[in-house]
């Protein structure tokens, strides 16, 4: 815009010099024309600025690293006496890595809808926020502008880590918990508080499980299968992770969460920030890995409860703490040893350059992200 104003100023100066050296009516009328032209351009802007419609959408909600999500921008001027330039400033933010980038696009807003498809990609995994930070509507000469106040809502998409299929050994303490209020959707159990399914009678079924009322209607013996209670007993804690290792750490976390969900092992999650301490991350839907990762990837934007407060005295039913880190924080480990002395504690260490001596109650597994399944063979959940 400043270039346009500077150019207009030079032209106006040339017209004045033209009048000084050539005292003719034509030069005078040309000067008047160039003086009135910005006023006409501004009047057009005042008329058309409220007639500009802007919309944008994302065609992908989940992509892999290095893949592109497609953003579509559309601009239309309902009045459109003349097409006017619209400058759109896009802001793209990775909420996990706290990386922000901006891009400026210029589209002509005419009566016909102008559509632009813009590819967006990220070299890192995370929850990517895309929003229009600013929209400037210019006059045809691009000497003046107004900012559009009502902007479309921001959009999000996930850049997924690599999910490695794991075969982990599960301890008996994780398979069933009679005090849980959540039940397996895949396996039957012995808790009569909830019926898992009703099926035809098989020889050897217990008589007290026969559904007599339904059997009389079906003219066939039907048996109630009870449910299997499951409990949230695994706590994943990510801490001490440099940015260069964060992608590898997310690959490990996502692969383990995927295993837990496939095997219906309940879990909690926490993130450690030096300025906030351990923060509990609320997981809104543990049956949906995408929702879980969305919460995880935006963890630095959340204000969760203090993890130490959340665990309470004795660990609040958690049987196994998995501490994923680059290098373990001994002070943090001492805190967990004091607050929950009876739970199993395992360090999954990604940075193998320095191997510190750990307290005796902590188990350590050195993890190679490129050989994840092999590295975790000795892990017992």
C-alpha positions in Angstrom: 0.0 0.0 0.0 2.8 2.4 0.8 4.3 1.8 -2.6 0.9 2.8 -4.2 0.8 5.9 -2.1 4.4 6.8 -3.0 3.6 6.3 -6.7 0.5 8.4 -6.4 2.5 11.1 -4.7 5.1 11.1 -7.5 2.3 11.3 -10.2 0.7 14.2 -8.3 4.1 16.0 -8.1 4.6 15.5 -11.8 1.1 17.0 -12.6 2.0 20.0 -10.5 5.3 20.5 -12.3 3.4 20.0 -15.6 1.1 22.9 -14.7 4.0 25.1 -13.7 5.9 24.6 -16.9 3.0 24.2 -19.3 0.3 26.7 -18.4 -2.5 25.1 -20.4 -6.1 24.1 -19.5 -5.4 20.5 -20.3 -2.7 20.2 -17.6 -5.1 21.8 -15.1 -7.9 19.3 -15.8 -5.5 16.4 -15.6 -4.4 17.6 -12.1 -8.1 17.9 -11.0 -8.7 14.4 -12.3 -5.8 12.9 -10.3 -7.0 14.8 -7.2 -10.6 13.5 -7.5 -9.6 9.9 -8.4 -8.6 8.9 -4.8 -11.9 10.3 -3.5 -13.8 8.2 -6.0 -11.8 5.2 -5.0 -12.4 5.8 -1.3 -16.2 6.1 -1.9 -16.2 2.8 -3.7 -14.4 1.2 -0.8 -17.0 2.7 1.7 -19.8 1.2 -0.4 -18.2 -2.2 -1.0 -16.4 -2.9 2.3 -19.5 -4.4 3.9 -20.4 -6.4 0.9 -17.4 -8.7 1.0 -18.0 -12.3 2.0 -15.2 -14.5 3.2 -15.2 -18.2 4.0 -12.6 -20.9 4.5 -12.5 -24.6 5.2 -10.1 -27.5 5.6 -10.5 -30.6 3.5 -8.4 -32.8 5.8 -8.8 -33.3 9.6 -6.0 -35.8 10.0 -2.8 -36.1 8.0 0.6 -37.8 8.4 3.8 -35.9 8.9 5.0 -34.3 5.7 1.5 -34.7 4.2 -0.4 -31.6 3.2 -3.8 -30.5 4.4 -5.7 -28.4 1.9 -7.2 -25.1 2.9 -9.8 -23.5 0.6 -10.4 -19.7 0.8 -13.3 -18.1 -1.1 -14.0 -14.4 -1.5 -17.0 -12.7 -3.0 -18.2 -9.1 -3.4 -22.0 -8.9 -3.5 -22.1 -5.4 -4.9 -19.0 -5.5 -7.1 -19.1 -2.2 -9.1 -15.4 -2.8 -9.4 -13.4 -5.8 -8.1 -11.5 -4.7 -5.0 -8.3 -6.3 -3.5 -8.6 -8.3 -0.3 -5.5 -9.1 1.7 -5.8 -12.1 4.0 -3.3 -12.9 6.7 -3.3 -16.6 7.6 -1.7 -17.8 10.9 -0.8 -21.4 11.3 0.3 -22.7 14.8 1.5 -26.1 16.0 0.1 -26.1 19.5 2.4 -28.9 20.7 5.7 -27.3 19.5 4.5 -23.8 19.9 5.6 -22.9 16.4 3.8 -20.2 14.5 4.0 -19.1 10.9 2.1 -16.5 8.9 1.3 -16.2 5.2 -0.3 -13.3 3.3 -2.6 -13.8 0.3 -4.1 -11.3 -2.0 -7.4 -12.0 -3.8 -9.6 -9.8 -6.0 -13.2 -9.7 -4.6 -15.6 -9.5 -7.5 -19.2 -10.6 -8.2 -18.0 -14.1 -9.0 -16.7 -16.1 -6.1 -12.9 -16.3 -6.2 -11.6 -19.6 -4.8 -8.0 -20.4 -3.7 -6.7 -23.7 -2.5 -3.7 -23.4 -0.2 -1.7 -26.5 0.9 -0.6 -26.5 4.6 1.9 -29.0 6.0 3.9 -29.5 9.1 7.2 -31.3 9.6 6.2 -32.1 13.2 3.2 -33.9 14.7 0.7 -32.0 16.7 -2.6 -30.2 16.7 -2.4 -27.5 14.0 -4.6 -24.4 14.4 -5.4 -22.4 11.3 -7.1 -19.1 11.5 -7.5 -15.8 9.6 -5.7 -13.3 11.7 -6.5 -10.2 9.6 -8.5 -9.2 6.5 -7.8 -5.9 4.8 -10.2 -4.6 2.2 -8.6 -2.1 -0.1 -10.0 0.5 -2.5 -9.3 -0.2 -6.2 -6.2 2.1 -6.2 -4.9 0.4 -2.9 -4.5 3.8 -1.2 -6.9 3.1 1.7 -8.2 0.0 3.5 -10.6 -1.2 6.2 -10.2 -4.2 8.4 -13.0 -6.7 8.3 -14.2 -7.3 11.9 -16.2 -10.5 11.6 -13.8 -13.3 10.7 -14.5 -17.0 10.2 -13.8 -19.3 13.1 -10.4 -21.1 13.3 -10.0 -24.6 12.0 -7.9 -27.5 13.3 -6.3 -30.6 11.9 -4.0 -33.2 13.4 -0.6 -34.2 12.1 -0.4 -37.8 13.3 2.7 -39.5 14.7 3.8 -42.9 13.4 1.8 -45.7 15.1 3.9 -48.8 15.6 1.9 -52.1 16.3 3.1 -53.3 19.7 2.9 -56.7 21.5 3.2 -55.8 25.2 2.8 -58.1 28.2 -0.1 -57.1 30.5 0.0 -57.9 34.2 -3.0 -59.4 35.9 -3.6 -56.2 38.0 -4.7 -54.4 34.8 -7.1 -57.0 33.4 -10.0 -56.5 35.9 -11.1 -54.3 38.7 -14.4 -55.0 40.4 -14.7 -51.5 41.8 -14.6 -49.8 38.4 -17.7 -48.2 36.9 -16.5 -48.8 33.3 -17.0 -52.1 31.5 -15.4 -53.8 28.5 -17.2 -53.7 25.2 -15.3 -56.7 23.8 -14.9 -59.2 26.7 -17.5 -60.7 29.1 -16.9 -60.9 32.8 -18.5 -61.8 36.1 -19.9 -58.5 37.3 -23.7 -58.7 37.5 -24.0 -54.9 37.7 -24.3 -54.7 33.9 -25.3 -57.2 31.2 -22.7 -57.7 28.4 -25.0 -59.7 26.1 -27.8 -62.2 26.0 -27.1 -65.4 24.0 -28.5 -68.9 23.5 -27.8 -71.4 26.3 -24.7 -73.6 25.9 -24.1 -76.8 27.9 -22.2 -75.9 31.1 -23.7 -72.5 31.5 -24.8 -71.6 35.1 -28.5 -72.0 35.7 -28.8 -68.7 37.7 -27.7 -66.8 34.5 -30.7 -68.0 32.5 -33.0 -65.1 31.5 -36.3 -66.9 32.2 -38.6 -64.1 31.0 -36.9 -63.8 27.6 -36.5 -67.6 27.3 -40.3 -68.0 27.7 -40.9 -65.5 24.8 -38.2 -67.0 22.6 -39.1 -70.7 23.3 -35.4 -71.2 23.8 -33.1 -70.9 26.8 -31.3 -67.6 26.8 -28.3 -66.8 29.1 -27.1 -63.5 30.4 -23.4 -62.7 30.0 -22.1 -60.3 32.7 -19.7 -57.5 32.1 -15.9 -57.2 32.7 -15.0 -54.1 34.8 -12.0 -52.3 33.7 -10.0 -49.6 35.5 -7.8 -46.6 34.8 -4.6 -47.8 36.3 -1.8 -46.7 33.9 -0.5 -43.2 34.2 1.6 -41.9 31.3 3.8 -38.9 32.2 5.8 -37.1 29.5 8.6 -34.8 30.9 12.1 -33.6 30.2 11.7 -33.8 26.5 13.7 -31.5 24.3 12.0 -30.3 21.1 14.3 -32.3 18.9 13.0 -35.5 20.6 9.4 -34.6 20.8 8.4 -36.2 17.6 10.0 -39.5 18.6 8.3 -39.2 22.0 4.9 -38.7 20.4 5.5 -41.8 18.3 6.1 -43.8 21.4 3.2 -42.3 23.3 0.7 -42.8 20.4 1.8 -46.4 19.8 1.3 -47.2 23.5 -2.0 -45.5 23.7 -3.1 -47.4 20.6 -2.2 -50.6 22.3 -4.0 -49.6 25.5 -7.2 -48.8 23.6 -7.1 -52.0 21.5 -6.8 -54.0 24.7 -9.2 -51.9 26.7 -6.6 -50.8 29.3 -7.6 -47.6 30.9 -5.1 -44.9 31.4 -4.5 -41.3 32.5 -2.1 -38.8 31.0 0.1 -36.0 32.4 2.5 -33.5 31.1 5.4 -31.9 33.0 6.3 -28.2 32.5 9.1 -26.7 34.6 7.0 -23.5 35.2 3.8 -25.3 35.9 4.9 -28.6 37.4 3.2 -31.9 36.6 -0.2 -31.1 34.9 -3.0 -33.7 34.5 -4.4 -33.8 31.0 -8.1 -34.5 30.9 -9.0 -37.2 28.3 -12.6 -36.7 27.2 -13.0 -39.9 25.2 -10.6 -42.8 25.9 -12.3 -44.9 23.2 -11.3 -42.5 20.5 -7.6 -42.2 19.8 -8.0 -39.1 17.7 -9.8 -37.2 20.5 -7.1 -38.4 23.0 -4.3 -37.1 20.7 -6.2 -33.8 20.2 -6.1 -33.2 23.9 -2.5 -34.3 24.2 -1.3 -32.2 21.3 -2.9 -29.0 22.7 -1.6 -29.8 26.3 0.5 -26.6 26.5 -2.7 -24.6 25.9 -4.6 -26.3 28.7 -4.8 -25.5 32.4 -5.3 -28.9 33.9 -5.3 -29.9 37.5 -2.0 -30.4 39.3 -1.0 -34.0 38.8 0.2 -34.4 42.4 -3.2 -33.1 43.6 -5.0 -35.4 41.1 -3.2 -38.5 42.3 -3.8 -37.8 45.9 -2.4 -39.9 48.7 -1.2 -43.3 47.5 -1.7 -42.7 43.7 -5.5 -42.7 43.5 -5.8 -46.2 42.2 -2.9 -46.0 39.7 -0.9 -49.2 39.6 1.8 -48.3 37.1 3.5 -45.0 36.3 5.2 -44.9 32.9 7.6 -41.9 32.9 8.6 -41.1 29.3 11.5 -38.7 29.0 14.8 -37.7 27.3 16.7 -37.7 30.6 15.0 -38.5 33.9 14.5 -35.7 36.5 15.5 -37.2 39.8 13.7 -34.6 41.9 10.5 -35.3 40.0 11.0 -39.0 40.6 11.4 -38.4 44.3 8.1 -36.5 44.4 6.2 -39.5 42.9 8.0 -41.9 45.2 6.8 -40.0 48.2 3.2 -39.4 47.1 2.6 -43.0 45.7 5.2 -45.3 47.2 3.3 -48.5 46.4 2.8 -48.2 42.7 5.1 -49.6 40.0 7.3 -47.0 38.4 9.1 -47.4 35.1 11.3 -44.9 33.2 11.2 -45.1 29.4 14.3 -43.1 28.5 14.8 -42.0 24.9 18.1 -40.1 25.2 20.7 -42.9 25.7 23.8 -40.7 25.7 23.8 -40.3 29.5 22.5 -43.0 31.8 22.1 -41.7 35.3 21.8 -44.0 38.3 18.1 -44.2 39.3 16.5 -45.0 42.7 16.2 -48.7 43.3 12.4 -48.6 43.2 12.4 -47.4 39.6 12.8 -49.6 36.6 14.5 -48.3 33.5 14.0 -49.2 29.8 16.2 -47.6 27.2 14.0 -46.9 24.1 15.2 -46.7 20.5 12.4 -45.0 18.6 13.5 -46.6 15.3 13.2 -50.1 17.0 10.3 -49.4 19.2 8.7 -52.8 19.3 12.0 -54.5 20.2 12.9 -51.9 22.8 9.6 -52.5 24.7 9.7 -56.3 24.7 10.8 -56.3 28.4 8.1 -53.9 29.5 5.3 -55.3 31.6 2.3 -53.0 31.9 
